């Protein structure tokens, strides 16, 4: 009985089924090519991510300041009532 293993080609990422005893490829299946992006595209994506993070940070900072201001107003109001 032939022992067959499945491996992935490190170059083209195709799946290969290899007969170990005969040392031959029994079957192969090509996979979709991975999308290769340019360095400029990667830099642009990273810049966009950075901008989104900065926007979220600023909005969180504004929200925190608003909470602090509201807490101070409530504290001052409670002191005046006494």
C-alpha positions as semicolon CSV with decimal commas, in nm:
position;residue;x (nm);y (nm);z (nm)
1;X;0,000;0,000;0,000
2;X;0,138;0,337;-0,102
3;X;0,179;0,601;0,164
4;X;0,080;0,943;0,031
5;X;0,142;1,272;0,207
6;X;0,018;1,620;0,125
7;X;0,263;1,910;0,125
8;X;0,254;2,273;0,019
9;X;0,506;2,401;-0,230
10;X;0,704;2,684;-0,066
11;X;0,746;2,861;-0,401
12;X;0,403;2,855;-0,566
13;X;0,192;2,748;-0,262
14;X;0,030;2,465;-0,459
15;X;-0,084;2,151;-0,279
16;X;0,115;1,842;-0,375
17;X;0,031;1,480;-0,296
18;X;0,352;1,276;-0,290
19;X;0,393;0,896;-0,293
20;X;0,668;0,838;-0,037
21;X;0,769;0,492;-0,162
22;X;0,797;0,590;-0,530
23;X;0,909;0,948;-0,449
24;X;0,679;1,094;-0,712
25;X;0,408;1,356;-0,719
26;X;0,073;1,178;-0,754
27;X;-0,148;1,485;-0,778
28;X;-0,118;1,862;-0,755
29;X;-0,365;2,145;-0,713
30;X;-0,282;2,504;-0,792
31;X;-0,402;2,764;-0,547
32;X;-0,494;3,121;-0,615
33;X;-0,199;3,352;-0,628
34;X;-0,157;3,572;-0,330
35;X;-0,206;3,936;-0,411
36;X;0,128;4,110;-0,414
37;X;0,110;4,473;-0,319
38;X;0,371;4,734;-0,379
39;X;0,567;4,898;-0,103
40;X;0,391;5,228;-0,173
41;X;0,051;5,063;-0,125
42;X;0,164;4,918;0,206
43;X;0,291;5,256;0,322
44;X;-0,040;5,418;0,226
45;X;-0,237;5,156;0,419
46;X;-0,019;5,204;0,727
47;X;-0,060;5,582;0,704
48;X;-0,440;5,541;0,687
49;X;-0,432;5,309;0,990
50;X;-0,225;5,562;1,183
51;X;-0,468;5,843;1,097
52;X;-0,766;5,634;1,212
53;X;-0,593;5,554;1,540
54;X;-0,516;5,922;1,595
55;X;-0,879;6,016;1,523
56;X;-1,005;5,757;1,771
57;X;-0,756;5,876;2,032
58;X;-0,863;6,239;1,990
59;X;-1,232;6,152;2,012
60;X;-1,168;5,944;2,325
61;X;-0,970;6,233;2,472
62;X;-1,256;6,477;2,399
63;X;-1,507;6,240;2,556
64;X;-1,291;6,205;2,866
65;X;-1,262;6,584;2,901
66;X;-1,640;6,619;2,866
67;X;-1,692;6,360;3,140
68;X;-1,444;6,538;3,365
69;X;-1,615;6,875;3,307
70;X;-1,958;6,727;3,383
71;X;-1,827;6,563;3,701
72;X;-1,680;6,895;3,816
73;X;-2,011;7,072;3,750
74;X;-2,201;6,810;3,951
75;X;-1,946;6,838;4,235
76;X;-1,971;7,221;4,243
77;X;-2,350;7,201;4,235
78;X;-2,354;6,957;4,527
79;X;-2,123;7,189;4,730
80;X;-2,351;7,488;4,670
81;X;-2,660;7,299;4,791
82;X;-2,509;7,238;5,136
